[in-house]
Amino acid sequence: MTCMDLEKKIGILLIAIGICIPLCTIPYLSGYSRDKGIFGNLYSLAIDLGADNRAPADQSITLQESHRKFPDFSKIKPRRIPFRFFLAATLIFFYMGVVRIDRARRREAGQREGSDIDTGPQTGS
């Protein structure tokens, strides 16, 4: 096994990880609707992080709760993770895998041709 083989294997592994990321999240998705199109579903699909434990908005807030020193972190806690975030990670892994494979091919082609590839300016006598 040469270094070039390892580089190609890493590229293939990165592409496989990119494929597995959205496939592993599919069972946890919610928000799909048959009435929406592809982009409508893409924007509405998400993974719910938990039940919403906040009080309804129509309940009045007591004076003591409104003058707390610390912020209410339950208001800034994300409730859903959009599926498009996982698709972005997939595209990043695909890109890294393709770049690795391409780099390995170029190095392999450079070794076959020998000194035909220009290595840049050389100094000395």
Secondary structure, DSSP 4 states (H G I P E B T S, - for coil): --HHHHHHHHHHHHHHHHHHHHHHHGGGEE---TTS-HHHHHHH-EEE-S---SPPTTSPPPHHHHT-SS--GGGTS-SEEEHHHHHHHHHHHHHHHHHHHHHHHHHHHHHHH-TTS--------
